[in-house]
Amino acid sequence: MKPWLAYSLVRLGVFALAFAVLMIANVPWWLSAIIAAVIGLCVGYIFFGRLRDAVALDIVDRRSRPSADADSAAEDAS
């Protein structure tokens, strides 16, 4: 599984769980969404550093590869 997909699914799961708990606790939906987003951000930052680092390394790897696109080669040639 690609690192960005795993990290996104983990963060989405944390958000959904926090949102569901807050909705069960009868917190208004808009406040539940804000609080769940903050919780998802904090939990992702604190506990999922390895996944976040893997996403960053994947982005660096993709950016460092040369583009094999014919359109880009034609534009660069002119």
HUPE-V869688 format. One record per residue. N is the residue number from 1. SS is DSSP state (helix for helix, strand for strand, loop for the rest). OMEGA is omega in degrees with one decimal (999 if undefined). Layout:
N;SS;OMEGA  N;SS;OMEGA
//
This chain:
1;loop;-179.5  2;loop;-175.7  3;helix;-178.7  4;helix;178.7  5;helix;178.5  6;helix;-179.5  7;helix;178.8  8;helix;179.7  9;helix;177.8  10;helix;-179.8  11;helix;177.9  12;helix;177.8  13;helix;177.9  14;helix;177.5  15;helix;-177.9  16;helix;179.2  17;helix;179.0  18;helix;179.0  19;helix;-179.8  20;helix;179.6  21;helix;179.9  22;helix;177.6  23;helix;176.6  24;helix;179.1  25;loop;177.6  26;loop;171.9  27;loop;179.2  28;loop;-172.3  29;helix;-177.0  30;helix;177.4  31;helix;175.9  32;helix;-179.7  33;helix;-180.0  34;helix;-178.8  35;helix;179.5  36;helix;177.7  37;helix;178.7  38;helix;177.8  39;helix;178.8  40;helix;177.8  41;helix;-177.5  42;helix;-179.6  43;helix;178.0  44;helix;-178.9  45;helix;-174.8  46;helix;-169.0  47;helix;-175.8  48;loop;179.7  49;helix;179.6  50;helix;178.1  51;helix;179.7  52;helix;177.4  53;helix;178.1  54;helix;177.2  55;helix;-179.9  56;helix;178.8  57;helix;177.1  58;helix;178.3  59;helix;178.3  60;helix;179.6  61;helix;179.7  62;helix;-179.1  63;helix;-176.8  64;helix;178.5  65;loop;176.1  66;loop;179.6  67;loop;180.0  68;loop;-177.8  69;loop;-179.0  70;helix;178.3  71;helix;179.7  72;helix;178.3  73;helix;178.9  74;helix;178.7  75;helix;-179.9  76;helix;-178.6  77;helix;-176.5  78;loop;999
//
